[in-house]
Amino acid sequence: MNKFLGRAAVAALAVSFAGEAMATEWNVSVWGKRRAFTEHVEKLAELVSEKTGGEFTLNISYGGLSKNRENLDGISIGAFEMAQFCAGYHADKNPSITVMELPFLGISSLEMERDISMAVYQHPAVQADLARWNAKLLMPSPLPQYNLAGLGDVPSSIADFEGLTVRATGGIGAAMEAAGAVPTSMSATEVRQAMDSGVIRAASFAPHAHMSFGTVENATWWTSNLNPGAVNCPVVVNIDAYDALTDAEKAALDGSVDEALDHYIAYYNDKTMAAWWPLLEEKGIAQVTFSDADLEAFKTAAAAPAAEAWIAENSKRGLPAQELYDLVISKVANGM
């Protein structure tokens, strides 16, 4: 009897282990802390688990798997299955999606940012560009227009940006350079220390990041209507890992993207922006509003030259750069 029970127990354990082996766990690399910027990833994990009865789970790590600037590299070698990164961190690795970071594109809402990003992500040239890193574009992280939080003298016109050291990446950096500022690229987690030490005097962020990374703790001014653009920060998955999913798992993942993005946008609009304005008042941060003439001059100096340079540079890379730029502009014109 003992011998029989022993065999039965072994068989039961074998069945149990086989069941566990069938479950799918993905590691997801993001950074910082949970905030508006990661709410779609958190919601995606919740939905995927629900739809698969816990058989497909996303384990989200905030900085424990990789540095943010190395997330695309991690995806390429299969160090983890999903990651978030920003195109401007390494424009040479993902030049196609940097079209979304050009200054003054005219994108006016998170909904528009979401829809145009998804249209760009579906372009065959863009998919091929990211496939070089074994990455499949899953969804964007829609961000509102960036503005500057800074220290020292409060600027009264765009001309006051002359010589201003500012953290600004991608097209926003190009726009700031056109205004006479001195842009520098650094990861979000480095910005507060750089401001405290005087390495930079201002930082370009969306509101959630100004709050999450502490720039509002020592800033004395904030530009309320500069609106030079935003960065594009996709969530990608490792192609091999995606291909290994069952049809049901793929359906659960792909079928949860829209709901995750809906949640993200609602969270950003209803919670983040609702907290932003009172925080500026509480901290006594001066809100700088530039004149229409100043803004138009800034746009004229920055927008067309940046677009022309982007198209020329990326056409040489073999990308259909003009086509991608025209795609974005046409979507903006149609109010997508």
C-alpha positions as CSV (number, residue, x, y, z in Angstrom):
1,M,0.0,0.0,0.0
2,N,2.8,2.4,0.9
3,K,4.5,1.6,-2.4
4,F,1.3,2.2,-4.3
5,L,0.7,5.6,-2.5
6,G,4.3,6.6,-3.2
7,R,3.8,6.0,-6.9
8,A,0.5,7.9,-6.8
9,A,2.1,10.8,-5.1
10,V,4.8,10.9,-7.7
11,A,2.3,10.8,-10.5
12,A,0.3,13.6,-8.9
13,L,3.4,15.7,-8.6
14,A,4.3,15.0,-12.2
15,V,0.8,16.2,-13.3
16,S,1.2,19.3,-11.1
17,F,4.6,20.1,-12.5
18,A,3.3,19.6,-16.1
19,G,0.5,22.0,-15.4
20,E,3.0,24.6,-14.0
21,A,5.2,24.2,-17.1
22,M,2.2,25.1,-19.3
23,A,1.9,28.5,-17.6
24,T,3.6,31.4,-19.3
25,E,5.4,34.1,-17.4
26,W,6.9,37.2,-19.1
27,N,9.3,39.6,-17.5
28,V,8.7,43.3,-18.2
29,S,11.4,45.9,-17.9
30,V,10.3,49.5,-17.1
31,W,11.9,52.1,-14.8
32,G,11.3,54.7,-12.1
33,K,8.2,53.8,-10.1
34,R,4.6,53.1,-10.9
35,R,3.1,56.3,-12.3
36,A,0.8,57.5,-15.1
37,F,3.5,56.6,-17.6
38,T,3.3,52.9,-16.8
39,E,-0.4,52.6,-16.1
40,H,-1.1,50.9,-19.4
41,V,1.5,48.3,-18.7
42,E,0.0,47.6,-15.3
43,K,-3.5,47.4,-16.8
44,L,-2.2,45.1,-19.6
45,A,-0.8,42.7,-17.0
46,E,-4.1,42.7,-15.1
47,L,-6.2,42.0,-18.2
48,V,-3.9,39.3,-19.6
49,S,-4.0,37.4,-16.3
50,E,-7.7,37.7,-16.0
51,K,-8.3,36.5,-19.6
52,T,-6.1,33.5,-19.2
53,G,-7.1,32.5,-15.7
54,G,-3.7,33.3,-14.5
55,E,-1.9,31.1,-17.0
56,F,-0.2,34.0,-18.7
57,T,1.3,36.6,-16.4
58,L,3.5,39.7,-16.8
59,N,6.0,40.3,-14.1
60,I,6.7,44.1,-14.1
61,S,10.1,45.2,-12.8
62,Y,10.9,48.9,-12.1
63,G,14.6,49.0,-12.9
64,G,15.4,45.6,-11.7
65,L,16.1,44.0,-15.1
66,S,17.8,46.8,-17.0
67,K,18.6,50.4,-17.3
68,N,16.0,52.3,-19.3
69,R,18.5,53.1,-22.1
70,E,19.3,49.5,-22.4
71,N,15.8,48.1,-22.6
72,L,15.9,47.7,-26.4
73,D,19.2,45.9,-26.2
74,G,17.7,43.6,-23.6
75,I,14.7,42.8,-25.8
76,S,17.1,42.0,-28.7
77,I,18.9,39.3,-26.8
78,G,15.8,37.9,-25.0
79,A,16.9,39.0,-21.5
80,F,13.2,39.8,-20.9
81,E,10.1,39.5,-23.0
82,M,8.6,43.0,-22.8
83,A,10.0,46.5,-22.2
84,Q,9.2,50.2,-22.5
85,F,11.7,52.7,-23.8
86,C,11.8,56.1,-25.4
87,A,12.9,56.6,-29.0
88,G,15.1,59.6,-28.2
89,Y,17.3,57.6,-25.9
90,H,18.9,56.0,-28.9
91,A,17.6,57.5,-32.1
92,D,20.1,55.6,-34.2
93,K,18.7,52.3,-33.1
94,N,15.1,53.2,-33.9
95,P,15.1,56.0,-36.4
96,S,11.7,55.3,-37.9
97,I,9.7,56.1,-34.8
98,T,11.6,59.3,-34.1
99,V,9.3,60.9,-36.7
100,M,6.9,61.2,-33.8
101,E,9.4,63.3,-31.8
102,L,9.8,66.0,-34.4
103,P,8.9,69.4,-32.9
104,F,5.6,71.2,-33.5
105,L,3.8,68.4,-35.3
106,G,0.5,69.8,-34.1
107,I,-0.6,66.8,-32.0
108,S,-3.1,68.2,-29.6
109,S,-4.3,65.4,-27.4
110,L,-3.4,62.0,-25.9
111,E,-6.0,60.4,-28.1
112,M,-4.4,61.9,-31.2
113,E,-0.9,60.8,-30.0
114,R,-2.2,57.3,-29.4
115,D,-3.9,56.9,-32.8
116,I,-1.0,58.4,-34.9
117,S,1.6,56.4,-33.0
118,M,-0.3,53.2,-33.7
119,A,-0.6,54.1,-37.4
120,V,3.2,54.7,-37.6
121,Y,3.8,51.4,-35.7
122,Q,1.8,49.5,-38.3
123,H,3.9,50.8,-41.3
124,P,6.0,48.0,-42.7
125,A,9.2,50.0,-42.7
126,V,8.8,50.8,-39.1
127,Q,8.1,47.2,-38.2
128,A,11.2,46.1,-40.1
129,D,13.3,48.8,-38.4
130,L,12.4,47.5,-34.9
131,A,12.6,43.9,-36.0
132,R,16.4,44.4,-36.3
133,W,16.3,44.3,-32.5
134,N,13.9,41.4,-32.4
135,A,11.3,43.8,-31.2
136,K,7.6,43.9,-32.1
137,L,5.8,47.2,-31.4
138,L,2.9,46.6,-29.1
139,M,1.6,50.0,-28.0
140,P,2.7,53.6,-27.4
141,S,2.8,55.6,-24.1
142,P,0.9,58.7,-25.2
143,L,2.2,61.9,-23.6
144,P,1.0,65.5,-23.6
145,Q,3.1,68.3,-25.0
146,Y,6.3,68.8,-23.0
147,N,7.2,72.0,-21.2
148,L,10.1,73.2,-19.2
149,A,10.6,73.5,-15.5
150,G,13.6,75.5,-14.5
151,L,15.7,77.4,-12.0
152,G,16.9,80.9,-11.8
153,D,15.7,83.9,-13.7
154,V,12.2,83.5,-15.1
155,P,12.2,83.8,-18.9
156,S,9.9,86.4,-20.3
157,S,10.5,85.6,-24.0
158,I,11.9,82.8,-26.1
159,A,15.1,85.0,-26.5
160,D,15.8,84.3,-22.8
161,F,16.5,80.7,-23.6
162,E,19.9,81.8,-25.1
163,G,22.6,79.7,-23.3
164,L,20.1,77.8,-21.1
165,T,21.3,74.3,-20.3
166,V,18.3,72.1,-20.6
167,R,17.6,68.4,-20.5
168,A,15.8,67.8,-23.8
169,T,15.9,64.8,-26.1
170,G,15.0,64.1,-29.7
171,G,13.1,66.8,-31.6
172,I,12.5,68.8,-28.5
173,G,16.3,69.1,-28.1
174,A,16.5,70.3,-31.7
175,A,13.8,72.9,-31.0
176,M,15.6,74.1,-27.9
177,E,18.8,74.4,-29.8
178,A,17.1,76.5,-32.5
179,A,16.0,78.8,-29.6
180,G,19.6,79.2,-28.5
181,A,19.5,76.8,-25.6
182,V,22.1,74.1,-24.9
183,P,20.2,70.8,-24.9
184,T,21.6,67.6,-23.3
185,S,20.2,64.1,-23.3
186,M,20.1,62.2,-20.1
187,S,17.7,59.6,-18.6
188,A,14.8,60.8,-16.5
189,T,16.3,59.3,-13.3
190,E,19.4,61.5,-13.7
191,V,17.6,64.8,-14.1
192,R,16.9,65.9,-10.5
193,Q,20.6,65.4,-9.5
194,A,21.7,67.3,-12.6
195,M,19.4,70.2,-11.7
196,D,20.6,70.2,-8.0
197,S,24.2,70.2,-9.0
198,G,23.8,72.9,-11.7
199,V,24.7,70.7,-14.6
200,I,21.4,71.8,-16.2
201,R,19.1,74.7,-15.3
202,A,15.9,73.4,-16.8
203,A,14.3,70.1,-17.9
204,S,11.8,69.2,-20.6
205,F,9.2,66.8,-19.4
206,A,5.5,65.9,-19.5
207,P,3.7,66.8,-16.2
208,H,3.8,63.3,-14.7
209,A,7.5,63.2,-15.1
210,H,8.1,66.6,-13.5
211,M,6.2,65.2,-10.5
212,S,7.7,61.7,-10.5
213,F,11.3,62.8,-10.9
214,G,11.3,65.7,-8.6
215,T,11.9,68.7,-10.8
216,V,9.0,70.6,-9.2
217,E,10.7,70.3,-5.8
218,N,13.3,73.0,-6.7
219,A,12.0,74.6,-9.9
220,T,11.0,78.3,-9.8
221,W,9.3,78.5,-13.1
222,W,7.4,76.5,-15.7
223,T,6.4,77.2,-19.3
224,S,2.7,76.8,-19.6
225,N,2.4,77.0,-23.4
226,L,5.7,76.3,-25.0
227,N,4.5,72.9,-26.3
228,P,7.4,72.0,-28.6
229,G,6.4,68.4,-28.8
230,A,6.7,65.1,-26.9
231,V,8.8,62.0,-26.9
232,N,7.6,58.7,-28.2
233,C,8.0,55.8,-25.8
234,P,6.7,52.5,-27.1
235,V,6.1,49.2,-25.3
236,V,7.7,46.4,-27.3
237,V,7.8,42.6,-27.0
238,N,10.5,40.1,-28.0
239,I,9.4,38.6,-31.4
240,D,10.6,35.1,-30.5
241,A,8.7,35.2,-27.2
242,Y,5.6,36.5,-29.0
243,D,5.7,33.8,-31.7
244,A,6.0,31.2,-28.9
245,L,2.7,32.2,-27.4
246,T,-0.4,30.1,-28.0
247,D,-3.2,31.5,-30.1
248,A,-5.2,32.1,-26.9
249,E,-2.3,33.9,-25.2
250,K,-1.8,36.1,-28.3
251,A,-5.5,36.9,-28.3
252,A,-5.4,37.9,-24.7
253,L,-2.3,40.1,-25.1
254,D,-3.3,41.8,-28.4
255,G,-6.9,42.0,-27.4
256,S,-6.1,43.9,-24.2
257,V,-4.1,46.7,-25.8
258,D,-7.0,49.0,-26.5
259,E,-8.5,48.7,-23.1
260,A,-5.1,49.3,-21.5
261,L,-4.6,52.5,-23.5
262,D,-8.1,53.7,-22.6
263,H,-7.3,53.2,-19.0
264,Y,-3.9,55.0,-19.4
265,I,-5.5,58.1,-21.0
266,A,-8.3,58.3,-18.5
267,Y,-5.8,58.0,-15.7
268,Y,-3.6,60.7,-17.1
269,N,-6.4,63.1,-17.8
270,D,-8.4,62.6,-14.6
271,K,-5.7,62.1,-12.0
272,T,-2.3,63.4,-13.2
273,M,-3.5,66.6,-14.8
274,A,-5.9,67.2,-11.9
275,A,-3.0,67.1,-9.5
276,W,-0.6,69.1,-11.7
277,W,-2.1,72.6,-11.5
278,P,-2.7,72.7,-7.8
279,L,0.9,71.4,-7.3
280,L,2.3,74.4,-9.2
281,E,0.3,76.8,-7.0
282,E,1.3,75.0,-3.8
283,K,5.0,75.2,-4.8
284,G,4.8,78.8,-5.8
285,I,6.2,78.0,-9.3
286,A,5.8,80.9,-11.7
287,Q,3.8,79.9,-14.8
288,V,5.4,81.5,-17.9
289,T,3.0,82.2,-20.8
290,F,4.7,83.2,-24.1
291,S,3.1,85.5,-26.7
292,D,1.6,84.2,-29.9
293,A,4.3,86.1,-31.8
294,D,7.1,84.5,-29.7
295,L,5.6,81.0,-30.2
296,E,5.2,81.5,-34.0
297,A,8.8,82.7,-34.3
298,F,9.9,79.7,-32.3
299,K,7.9,77.3,-34.4
300,T,9.3,78.9,-37.6
301,A,12.8,78.6,-36.4
302,A,12.5,75.0,-35.3
303,A,9.8,73.0,-37.1
304,A,10.7,73.1,-40.8
305,P,14.5,72.8,-40.4
306,A,14.1,69.8,-38.0
307,A,11.7,68.0,-40.4
308,E,13.9,68.6,-43.4
309,A,17.0,67.4,-41.6
310,W,15.1,64.3,-40.3
311,I,13.9,63.4,-43.8
312,A,17.3,63.9,-45.4
313,E,19.1,61.9,-42.7
314,N,16.7,59.0,-42.6
315,S,16.3,58.8,-46.4
316,K,20.0,58.1,-46.5
317,R,19.4,55.2,-44.0
318,G,17.1,53.7,-46.5
319,L,13.9,54.6,-44.7
320,P,10.9,56.0,-46.6
321,A,11.3,59.1,-44.4
322,Q,9.2,61.5,-46.5
323,E,6.4,58.9,-46.5
324,L,6.5,58.5,-42.8
325,Y,6.5,62.2,-42.2
326,D,3.6,62.7,-44.6
327,L,1.7,60.0,-42.8
328,V,2.0,61.8,-39.5
329,I,1.2,65.2,-41.0
330,S,-1.9,63.9,-42.9
331,K,-3.2,62.2,-39.7
332,V,-2.8,65.5,-37.8
333,A,-4.6,67.4,-40.6
334,N,-7.5,65.0,-40.4
335,G,-7.7,65.3,-36.7
336,M,-7.0,61.6,-36.1
